[in-house]
Every structure is written in structure tokens, then in C-alpha cells.
Amino acid sequence: MRAPKRITHGPKPSLEPTLELVKGFGKLIREAREAAGLDHDELGRRINEKTSVLKKLEAQKMRPDNKLAGKLQYALKIKLLEPISAVEVPQNLKSRPSPLKGLTLEDYVKRTKDTEEAAT
């Protein structure tokens, strides 16, 4: 009788993405492929991807996942992924303290009733 296989779990992936695609990645892929003298079929064989996927990437009708982007970076010697840049949130979109913070639902209902009664 065989011993049951042990399931091992690797490190948990981060929920926060740390890399993003560069702008104009499709044009960058096409130019690098052409500069290397490769057609879609040859590049597809080298990185084990379908030519239709490569054509969609170049037309930017599809975004590569990090694994595919890594294969393209290695094969074409280009940089497709970069660290996420810090985006400044405009002041008007930043969260404001709620005037209801710390209130229970009962407190809110009482406050609403008091306001309605004062208005009439």
C-alpha cells in the first residue's frame, strides 16, 4: 500500500500586485520581435505560445499575465513589467471622516427622527 501524497503549499501570493505592464507593450513586443528577425511562429516555438496569442498581444487586444510577460522579456530581451508607480490621489477623492462614525444604527435612527421632527 502506497503512502498518501503530501500536499505542500508554497508561499502565499500577495494580494497586492507589485508589477504593472509598461504602456505601449504591444508595439514594444512587435518591434523587439522584428529586430530579432523572428516571425510569430518562431517566437511562439521559442516561448511555447500560440501565434494567435502573440498577435493579440501585439495588437493589445490581450494583456499578458506575469508568467507570459516574463517569457517575452527573456526571449526578446525587453522590459515589459515595471514596479507599480505611486499614484497621488486627488484631495477631493480622499476619504473624509464620517459625521456618523461611532454611531449605532439606533443612534442614527433617533438623530434622523429628531431632525425630521424639528423640520416640521
VEXFI-789412 format. One record per atom (N, C-alpha, C, CB): residue in one letter; y, x, z; atom name. Coordinates in nm, 3 decimals. Glycine has a CB too. Layout:
N
{padren A,{Y,X,Z},CA}
...
This chain:
120
{padren M,{-0.118,0.083,0.000},N}
{padren M,{0.000,0.000,0.000},CA}
{padren M,{0.125,0.088,0.000},C}
{padren M,{0.000,-0.095,0.121},CB}
{padren R,{0.218,0.051,-0.087},N}
{padren R,{0.340,0.130,-0.101},CA}
{padren R,{0.445,0.092,0.003},C}
{padren R,{0.398,0.113,-0.240},CB}
{padren A,{0.517,0.192,0.045},N}
{padren A,{0.627,0.165,0.139},CA}
{padren A,{0.741,0.096,0.062},C}
{padren A,{0.678,0.298,0.207},CB}
{padren P,{0.809,0.002,0.124},N}
{padren P,{0.919,-0.065,0.055},CA}
{padren P,{1.031,0.033,0.023},C}
{padren P,{0.972,-0.183,0.139},CB}
{padren K,{1.098,0.008,-0.090},N}
{padren K,{1.209,0.095,-0.127},CA}
{padren K,{1.326,0.072,-0.033},C}
{padren K,{1.252,0.070,-0.273},CB}
{padren R,{1.390,0.179,0.001},N}
{padren R,{1.509,0.170,0.085},CA}
{padren R,{1.630,0.149,-0.003},C}
{padren R,{1.526,0.296,0.173},CB}
{padren I,{1.711,0.058,0.036},N}
{padren I,{1.835,0.034,-0.037},CA}
{padren I,{1.945,0.112,0.033},C}
{padren I,{1.871,-0.119,-0.044},CB}
{padren T,{2.006,0.200,-0.042},N}
{padren T,{2.116,0.277,0.015},CA}
{padren T,{2.245,0.231,-0.050},C}
{padren T,{2.095,0.430,-0.004},CB}
{padren H,{2.344,0.224,0.028},N}
{padren H,{2.474,0.182,-0.021},CA}
{padren H,{2.567,0.302,-0.021},C}
{padren H,{2.532,0.067,0.065},CB}
{padren G,{2.635,0.320,-0.132},N}
{padren G,{2.731,0.428,-0.142},CA}
{padren G,{2.860,0.389,-0.071},C}
{padren G,{2.759,0.464,-0.288},CB}
{padren P,{2.960,0.470,-0.086},N}
{padren P,{3.087,0.436,-0.024},CA}
{padren P,{3.143,0.308,-0.084},C}
{padren P,{3.188,0.552,-0.040},CB}
{padren K,{3.206,0.227,-0.002},N}
{padren K,{3.262,0.101,-0.050},CA}
{padren K,{3.384,0.130,-0.137},C}
{padren K,{3.298,0.008,0.068},CB}
{padren P,{3.392,0.063,-0.252},N}
{padren P,{3.508,0.086,-0.337},CA}
{padren P,{3.632,0.029,-0.271},C}
{padren P,{3.488,0.025,-0.477},CB}
{padren S,{3.742,0.094,-0.297},N}
{padren S,{3.868,0.048,-0.243},CA}
{padren S,{3.910,-0.081,-0.312},C}
{padren S,{3.977,0.157,-0.258},CB}
{padren L,{3.963,-0.172,-0.237},N}
{padren L,{4.012,-0.296,-0.296},CA}
{padren L,{4.144,-0.275,-0.368},C}
{padren L,{4.026,-0.404,-0.189},CB}
{padren E,{4.216,-0.174,-0.326},N}
{padren E,{4.344,-0.142,-0.388},CA}
{padren E,{4.319,-0.048,-0.506},C}
{padren E,{4.442,-0.079,-0.284},CB}
{padren P,{4.359,-0.088,-0.627},N}
{padren P,{4.344,0.006,-0.739},CA}
{padren P,{4.441,0.123,-0.721},C}
{padren P,{4.369,-0.065,-0.874},CB}
{padren T,{4.395,0.242,-0.755},N}
{padren T,{4.478,0.360,-0.738},CA}
{padren T,{4.522,0.418,-0.871},C}
{padren T,{4.404,0.464,-0.658},CB}
{padren L,{4.460,0.373,-0.980},N}
{padren L,{4.494,0.424,-1.112},CA}
{padren L,{4.530,0.309,-1.204},C}
{padren L,{4.378,0.506,-1.171},CB}
{padren E,{4.618,0.337,-1.299},N}
{padren E,{4.653,0.238,-1.400},CA}
{padren E,{4.654,0.305,-1.537},C}
{padren E,{4.790,0.172,-1.368},CB}
{padren L,{4.639,0.222,-1.640},N}
{padren L,{4.641,0.273,-1.776},CA}
{padren L,{4.783,0.313,-1.815},C}
{padren L,{4.586,0.170,-1.874},CB}
{padren V,{4.793,0.417,-1.895},N}
{padren V,{4.924,0.455,-1.946},CA}
{padren V,{4.968,0.352,-2.049},C}
{padren V,{4.920,0.598,-2.007},CB}
{padren K,{5.097,0.341,-2.068},N}
{padren K,{5.149,0.248,-2.169},CA}
{padren K,{5.116,0.304,-2.307},C}
{padren K,{5.303,0.225,-2.153},CB}
{padren G,{5.084,0.215,-2.400},N}
{padren G,{5.052,0.257,-2.536},CA}
{padren G,{4.919,0.329,-2.546},C}
{padren G,{5.160,0.345,-2.589},CB}
{padren F,{4.823,0.290,-2.461},N}
{padren F,{4.694,0.361,-2.459},CA}
{padren F,{4.620,0.349,-2.592},C}
{padren F,{4.607,0.306,-2.348},CB}
{padren G,{4.637,0.239,-2.664},N}
{padren G,{4.567,0.220,-2.791},CA}
{padren G,{4.610,0.322,-2.895},C}
{padren G,{4.590,0.080,-2.844},CB}
{padren K,{4.741,0.339,-2.906},N}
{padren K,{4.795,0.437,-3.002},CA}
{padren K,{4.753,0.578,-2.962},C}
{padren K,{4.951,0.427,-3.009},CB}
{padren L,{4.753,0.606,-2.834},N}
{padren L,{4.713,0.738,-2.784},CA}
{padren L,{4.567,0.767,-2.819},C}
{padren L,{4.733,0.747,-2.632},CB}
{padren I,{4.480,0.669,-2.802},N}
{padren I,{4.338,0.686,-2.834},CA}
{padren I,{4.321,0.711,-2.984},C}
{padren I,{4.256,0.563,-2.791},CB}
{padren R,{4.388,0.629,-3.066},N}
{padren R,{4.375,0.642,-3.212},CA}
{padren R,{4.424,0.778,-3.259},C}
{padren R,{4.454,0.531,-3.284},CB}
{padren E,{4.541,0.820,-3.210},N}
{padren E,{4.598,0.949,-3.253},CA}
{padren E,{4.508,1.065,-3.211},C}
{padren E,{4.739,0.968,-3.195},CB}
{padren A,{4.453,1.059,-3.090},N}
{padren A,{4.365,1.167,-3.042},CA}
{padren A,{4.235,1.169,-3.122},C}
{padren A,{4.334,1.150,-2.892},CB}
{padren R,{4.181,1.051,-3.154},N}
{padren R,{4.057,1.043,-3.232},CA}
{padren R,{4.080,1.102,-3.371},C}
{padren R,{4.008,0.897,-3.243},CB}
{padren E,{4.192,1.063,-3.435},N}
{padren E,{4.222,1.114,-3.569},CA}
{padren E,{4.249,1.265,-3.566},C}
{padren E,{4.343,1.041,-3.628},CB}
{padren A,{4.318,1.312,-3.463},N}
{padren A,{4.347,1.455,-3.451},CA}
{padren A,{4.218,1.536,-3.434},C}
{padren A,{4.442,1.482,-3.333},CB}
{padren A,{4.120,1.476,-3.371},N}
{padren A,{3.990,1.543,-3.352},CA}
{padren A,{3.903,1.532,-3.477},C}
{padren A,{3.916,1.484,-3.231},CB}
{padren G,{3.951,1.457,-3.576},N}
{padren G,{3.876,1.442,-3.700},CA}
{padren G,{3.753,1.352,-3.685},C}
{padren G,{3.833,1.577,-3.750},CB}
{padren L,{3.761,1.256,-3.595},N}
{padren L,{3.648,1.168,-3.570},CA}
{padren L,{3.675,1.028,-3.624},C}
{padren L,{3.617,1.161,-3.420},CB}
{padren D,{3.570,0.965,-3.676},N}
{padren D,{3.584,0.824,-3.711},CA}
{padren D,{3.528,0.743,-3.592},C}
{padren D,{3.508,0.789,-3.846},CB}
{padren H,{3.541,0.611,-3.600},N}
{padren H,{3.495,0.527,-3.490},CA}
{padren H,{3.346,0.545,-3.461},C}
{padren H,{3.524,0.380,-3.522},CB}
{padren D,{3.267,0.559,-3.567},N}
{padren D,{3.122,0.574,-3.548},CA}
{padren D,{3.088,0.701,-3.472},C}
{padren D,{3.052,0.573,-3.684},CB}
{padren E,{3.149,0.812,-3.512},N}
{padren E,{3.119,0.940,-3.448},CA}
{padren E,{3.164,0.941,-3.302},C}
{padren E,{3.187,1.056,-3.524},CB}
{padren L,{3.283,0.891,-3.274},N}
{padren L,{3.330,0.884,-3.136},CA}
{padren L,{3.241,0.792,-3.054},C}
{padren L,{3.476,0.836,-3.130},CB}
{padren G,{3.201,0.681,-3.114},N}
{padren G,{3.111,0.588,-3.046},CA}
{padren G,{2.979,0.653,-3.007},C}
{padren G,{3.084,0.468,-3.133},CB}
{padren R,{2.925,0.734,-3.096},N}
{padren R,{2.800,0.805,-3.066},CA}
{padren R,{2.820,0.906,-2.952},C}
{padren R,{2.747,0.878,-3.192},CB}
{padren R,{2.933,0.974,-2.954},N}
{padren R,{2.958,1.076,-2.853},CA}
{padren R,{2.973,1.019,-2.712},C}
{padren R,{3.082,1.154,-2.888},CB}
{padren I,{3.032,0.901,-2.703},N}
{padren I,{3.053,0.844,-2.569},CA}
{padren I,{2.964,0.722,-2.542},C}
{padren I,{3.199,0.805,-2.553},CB}
{padren N,{2.872,0.695,-2.636},N}
{padren N,{2.776,0.586,-2.621},CA}
{padren N,{2.845,0.450,-2.607},C}
{padren N,{2.687,0.612,-2.500},CB}
{padren E,{2.935,0.422,-2.701},N}
{padren E,{3.005,0.293,-2.704},CA}
{padren E,{3.000,0.238,-2.846},C}
{padren E,{3.153,0.307,-2.656},CB}
{padren K,{3.011,0.106,-2.857},N}
{padren K,{3.011,0.041,-2.988},CA}
{padren K,{3.143,0.067,-3.059},C}
{padren K,{2.987,-0.111,-2.973},CB}
{padren T,{3.136,0.074,-3.192},N}
{padren T,{3.259,0.096,-3.268},CA}
{padren T,{3.353,-0.022,-3.254},C}
{padren T,{3.227,0.119,-3.417},CB}
{padren S,{3.300,-0.143,-3.237},N}
{padren S,{3.386,-0.260,-3.221},CA}
{padren S,{3.470,-0.250,-3.094},C}
{padren S,{3.301,-0.389,-3.219},CB}
{padren V,{3.412,-0.192,-2.988},N}
{padren V,{3.485,-0.172,-2.864},CA}
{padren V,{3.599,-0.073,-2.886},C}
{padren V,{3.391,-0.122,-2.751},CB}
{padren L,{3.572,0.034,-2.958},N}
{padren L,{3.675,0.135,-2.984},CA}
{padren L,{3.789,0.076,-3.068},C}
{padren L,{3.614,0.257,-3.055},CB}
{padren K,{3.754,-0.005,-3.167},N}
{padren K,{3.857,-0.068,-3.250},CA}
{padren K,{3.943,-0.163,-3.168},C}
{padren K,{3.794,-0.144,-3.367},CB}
{padren K,{3.881,-0.239,-3.077},N}
{padren K,{3.957,-0.330,-2.992},CA}
{padren K,{4.048,-0.253,-2.897},C}
{padren K,{3.862,-0.420,-2.911},CB}
{padren L,{4.000,-0.139,-2.847},N}
{padren L,{4.083,-0.057,-2.759},CA}
{padren L,{4.206,-0.004,-2.833},C}
{padren L,{4.002,0.059,-2.702},CB}
{padren E,{4.183,0.044,-2.954},N}
{padren E,{4.295,0.099,-3.031},CA}
{padren E,{4.397,-0.008,-3.067},C}
{padren E,{4.243,0.165,-3.158},CB}
{padren A,{4.351,-0.131,-3.086},N}
{padren A,{4.442,-0.243,-3.116},CA}
{padren A,{4.499,-0.303,-2.987},C}
{padren A,{4.369,-0.351,-3.197},CB}
{padren Q,{4.457,-0.252,-2.873},N}
{padren Q,{4.496,-0.300,-2.741},CA}
{padren Q,{4.462,-0.448,-2.722},C}
{padren Q,{4.644,-0.278,-2.720},CB}
{padren K,{4.352,-0.490,-2.785},N}
{padren K,{4.301,-0.625,-2.764},CA}
{padren K,{4.204,-0.626,-2.647},C}
{padren K,{4.232,-0.678,-2.892},CB}
{padren M,{4.178,-0.507,-2.594},N}
{padren M,{4.086,-0.490,-2.482},CA}
{padren M,{4.136,-0.373,-2.398},C}
{padren M,{3.939,-0.467,-2.531},CB}
{padren R,{4.121,-0.385,-2.267},N}
{padren R,{4.159,-0.276,-2.177},CA}
{padren R,{4.031,-0.208,-2.126},C}
{padren R,{4.246,-0.328,-2.057},CB}
{padren P,{4.024,-0.076,-2.130},N}
{padren P,{3.904,-0.009,-2.082},CA}
{padren P,{3.898,-0.011,-1.929},C}
{padren P,{3.898,0.136,-2.133},CB}
{padren D,{3.777,-0.021,-1.875},N}
{padren D,{3.763,-0.004,-1.731},CA}
{padren D,{3.774,0.145,-1.701},C}
{padren D,{3.626,-0.064,-1.678},CB}
{padren N,{3.775,0.180,-1.574},N}
{padren N,{3.794,0.321,-1.538},CA}
{padren N,{3.683,0.411,-1.592},C}
{padren N,{3.802,0.335,-1.386},CB}
{padren K,{3.560,0.360,-1.597},N}
{padren K,{3.448,0.440,-1.647},CA}
{padren K,{3.467,0.472,-1.795},C}
{padren K,{3.315,0.366,-1.624},CB}
{padren L,{3.499,0.371,-1.876},N}
{padren L,{3.519,0.392,-2.018},CA}
{padren L,{3.642,0.480,-2.043},C}
{padren L,{3.534,0.258,-2.092},CB}
{padren A,{3.747,0.457,-1.967},N}
{padren A,{3.867,0.540,-1.981},CA}
{padren A,{3.833,0.686,-1.950},C}
{padren A,{3.979,0.490,-1.887},CB}
{padren G,{3.750,0.708,-1.851},N}
{padren G,{3.709,0.844,-1.818},CA}
{padren G,{3.631,0.910,-1.930},C}
{padren G,{3.626,0.845,-1.692},CB}
{padren K,{3.541,0.833,-1.994},N}
{padren K,{3.465,0.888,-2.107},CA}
{padren K,{3.558,0.924,-2.222},C}
{padren K,{3.357,0.788,-2.153},CB}
{padren L,{3.655,0.837,-2.248},N}
{padren L,{3.751,0.864,-2.357},CA}
{padren L,{3.838,0.986,-2.324},C}
{padren L,{3.839,0.741,-2.383},CB}
{padren Q,{3.880,0.996,-2.200},N}
{padren Q,{3.962,1.111,-2.159},CA}
{padren Q,{3.886,1.241,-2.181},C}
{padren Q,{4.003,1.098,-2.011},CB}
{padren Y,{3.759,1.241,-2.143},N}
{padren Y,{3.678,1.362,-2.155},CA}
{padren Y,{3.653,1.396,-2.301},C}
{padren Y,{3.544,1.344,-2.081},CB}
{padren A,{3.616,1.297,-2.383},N}
{padren A,{3.581,1.323,-2.522},CA}
{padren A,{3.702,1.361,-2.606},C}
{padren A,{3.515,1.201,-2.582},CB}
{padren L,{3.817,1.298,-2.578},N}
{padren L,{3.935,1.319,-2.662},CA}
{padren L,{4.037,1.414,-2.600},C}
{padren L,{4.001,1.188,-2.691},CB}
{padren K,{4.009,1.457,-2.475},N}
{padren K,{4.099,1.547,-2.404},CA}
{padren K,{4.241,1.489,-2.395},C}
{padren K,{4.103,1.685,-2.473},CB}
{padren I,{4.245,1.364,-2.348},N}
{padren I,{4.373,1.294,-2.329},CA}
{padren I,{4.379,1.239,-2.187},C}
{padren I,{4.390,1.180,-2.434},CB}
{padren K,{4.495,1.191,-2.148},N}
{padren K,{4.515,1.132,-2.016},CA}
{padren K,{4.545,0.984,-2.034},C}
{padren K,{4.631,1.204,-1.939},CB}
{padren L,{4.451,0.899,-1.994},N}
{padren L,{4.467,0.753,-2.005},CA}
{padren L,{4.498,0.688,-1.871},C}
{padren L,{4.343,0.691,-2.064},CB}
{padren L,{4.454,0.748,-1.763},N}
{padren L,{4.474,0.691,-1.630},CA}
{padren L,{4.573,0.777,-1.553},C}
{padren L,{4.341,0.680,-1.554},CB}
{padren E,{4.664,0.709,-1.483},N}
{padren E,{4.761,0.779,-1.400},CA}
{padren E,{4.773,0.705,-1.268},C}
{padren E,{4.899,0.790,-1.471},CB}
{padren P,{4.815,0.776,-1.163},N}
{padren P,{4.831,0.708,-1.035},CA}
{padren P,{4.932,0.595,-1.048},C}
{padren P,{4.876,0.808,-0.925},CB}
{padren I,{4.908,0.489,-0.973},N}
{padren I,{4.998,0.375,-0.977},CA}
{padren I,{5.132,0.418,-0.922},C}
{padren I,{4.942,0.255,-0.896},CB}
{padren S,{5.235,0.388,-0.999},N}
{padren S,{5.370,0.424,-0.956},CA}
{padren S,{5.419,0.320,-0.857},C}
{padren S,{5.466,0.435,-1.078},CB}
{padren A,{5.497,0.366,-0.762},N}
{padren A,{5.552,0.274,-0.663},CA}
{padren A,{5.656,0.187,-0.731},C}
{padren A,{5.614,0.351,-0.542},CB}
{padren V,{5.641,0.058,-0.715},N}
{padren V,{5.734,-0.036,-0.775},CA}
{padren V,{5.827,-0.087,-0.667},C}
{padren V,{5.659,-0.153,-0.845},CB}
{padren E,{5.955,-0.077,-0.691},N}
{padren E,{6.053,-0.125,-0.595},CA}
{padren E,{6.066,-0.276,-0.609},C}
{padren E,{6.190,-0.057,-0.616},CB}
{padren V,{6.043,-0.348,-0.501},N}
{padren V,{6.053,-0.493,-0.501},CA}
{padren V,{6.200,-0.530,-0.481},C}
{padren V,{5.963,-0.557,-0.389},CB}
{padren P,{6.254,-0.613,-0.573},N}
{padren P,{6.394,-0.654,-0.556},CA}
{padren P,{6.415,-0.723,-0.422},C}
{padren P,{6.435,-0.748,-0.670},CB}
{padren Q,{6.534,-0.705,-0.366},N}
{padren Q,{6.565,-0.757,-0.233},CA}
{padren Q,{6.545,-0.908,-0.225},C}
{padren Q,{6.708,-0.723,-0.195},CB}
{padren N,{6.579,-0.981,-0.333},N}
{padren N,{6.567,-1.127,-0.329},CA}
{padren N,{6.421,-1.174,-0.330},C}
{padren N,{6.641,-1.188,-0.446},CB}
{padren L,{6.326,-1.085,-0.362},N}
{padren L,{6.185,-1.123,-0.362},CA}
{padren L,{6.111,-1.080,-0.236},C}
{padren L,{6.118,-1.063,-0.482},CB}
{padren K,{6.176,-1.000,-0.155},N}
{padren K,{6.111,-0.956,-0.031},CA}
{padren K,{6.101,-1.074,0.064},C}
{padren K,{6.190,-0.839,0.036},CB}
{padren S,{5.996,-1.072,0.145},N}
{padren S,{5.974,-1.184,0.236},CA}
{padren S,{6.082,-1.187,0.342},C}
{padren S,{5.835,-1.176,0.301},CB}
{padren R,{6.122,-1.308,0.375},N}
{padren R,{6.222,-1.329,0.479},CA}
{padren R,{6.150,-1.386,0.600},C}
{padren R,{6.337,-1.423,0.430},CB}
{padren P,{6.204,-1.361,0.718},N}
{padren P,{6.141,-1.421,0.836},CA}
{padren P,{6.152,-1.573,0.827},C}
{padren P,{6.208,-1.369,0.967},CB}
{padren S,{6.045,-1.639,0.858},N}
{padren S,{6.041,-1.785,0.852},CA}
{padren S,{6.109,-1.844,0.974},C}
{padren S,{5.896,-1.835,0.842},CB}
{padren P,{6.192,-1.947,0.954},N}
{padren P,{6.252,-2.012,1.071},CA}
{padren P,{6.147,-2.087,1.153},C}
{padren P,{6.363,-2.107,1.028},CB}
{padren L,{6.030,-2.107,1.095},N}
{padren L,{5.924,-2.182,1.163},CA}
{padren L,{5.822,-2.090,1.230},C}
{padren L,{5.853,-2.272,1.064},CB}
{padren K,{5.846,-1.961,1.223},N}
{padren K,{5.750,-1.866,1.277},CA}
{padren K,{5.732,-1.888,1.427},C}
{padren K,{5.796,-1.721,1.250},CB}
{padren G,{5.608,-1.895,1.471},N}
{padren G,{5.578,-1.915,1.611},CA}
{padren G,{5.568,-2.061,1.650},C}
{padren G,{5.682,-1.849,1.694},CB}
{padren L,{5.597,-2.151,1.558},N}
{padren L,{5.588,-2.293,1.588},CA}
{padren L,{5.446,-2.343,1.565},C}
{padren L,{5.687,-2.373,1.502},CB}
{padren T,{5.407,-2.435,1.648},N}
{padren T,{5.280,-2.503,1.624},CA}
{padren T,{5.308,-2.620,1.532},C}
{padren T,{5.213,-2.549,1.756},CB}
{padren L,{5.205,-2.681,1.482},N}
{padren L,{5.222,-2.798,1.397},CA}
{padren L,{5.290,-2.910,1.475},C}
{padren L,{5.086,-2.847,1.341},CB}
{padren E,{5.254,-2.923,1.602},N}
{padren E,{5.316,-3.027,1.687},CA}
{padren E,{5.466,-3.002,1.702},C}
{padren E,{5.249,-3.031,1.826},CB}
{padren D,{5.505,-2.876,1.725},N}
{padren D,{5.646,-2.842,1.736},CA}
{padren D,{5.721,-2.876,1.607},C}
{padren D,{5.664,-2.694,1.769},CB}
{padren Y,{5.658,-2.844,1.495},N}
{padren Y,{5.720,-2.872,1.365},CA}
{padren Y,{5.741,-3.022,1.345},C}
{padren Y,{5.634,-2.814,1.251},CB}
{padren V,{5.639,-3.101,1.377},N}
{padren V,{5.649,-3.247,1.361},CA}
{padren V,{5.759,-3.301,1.451},C}
{padren V,{5.514,-3.316,1.394},CB}
{padren K,{5.766,-3.255,1.576},N}
{padren K,{5.872,-3.300,1.668},CA}
{padren K,{6.009,-3.263,1.612},C}
{padren K,{5.853,-3.238,1.809},CB}
{padren R,{6.024,-3.143,1.562},N}
{padren R,{6.152,-3.098,1.509},CA}
{padren R,{6.192,-3.183,1.388},C}
{padren R,{6.146,-2.948,1.470},CB}
{padren T,{6.094,-3.212,1.301},N}
{padren T,{6.121,-3.292,1.183},CA}
{padren T,{6.163,-3.434,1.223},C}
{padren T,{5.997,-3.297,1.091},CB}
{padren K,{6.094,-3.494,1.321},N}
{padren K,{6.129,-3.629,1.368},CA}
{padren K,{6.268,-3.629,1.429},C}
{padren K,{6.026,-3.679,1.471},CB}
{padren D,{6.301,-3.527,1.509},N}
{padren D,{6.433,-3.519,1.571},CA}
{padren D,{6.541,-3.508,1.464},C}
{padren D,{6.441,-3.399,1.667},CB}
{padren T,{6.515,-3.431,1.359},N}
{padren T,{6.612,-3.415,1.251},CA}
{padren T,{6.630,-3.545,1.176},C}
{padren T,{6.568,-3.305,1.156},CB}
{padren E,{6.521,-3.617,1.152},N}
{padren E,{6.529,-3.745,1.081},CA}
{padren E,{6.603,-3.849,1.164},C}
{padren E,{6.389,-3.797,1.046},CB}
{padren E,{6.578,-3.852,1.295},N}
{padren E,{6.645,-3.947,1.382},CA}
{padren E,{6.794,-3.917,1.391},C}
{padren E,{6.583,-3.946,1.522},CB}
{padren A,{6.830,-3.789,1.393},N}
{padren A,{6.972,-3.752,1.401},CA}
{padren A,{7.045,-3.788,1.272},C}
{padren A,{6.986,-3.602,1.429},CB}
{padren A,{6.973,-3.788,1.160},N}
{padren A,{7.034,-3.819,1.030},CA}
{padren A,{7.060,-3.968,1.015},C}
{padren A,{6.944,-3.770,0.917},CB}
{padren T,{6.986,-4.052,1.088},N}
{padren T,{7.003,-4.198,1.074},CA}
{padren T,{7.096,-4.256,1.175},C}
{padren T,{6.872,-4.268,1.084},CB}
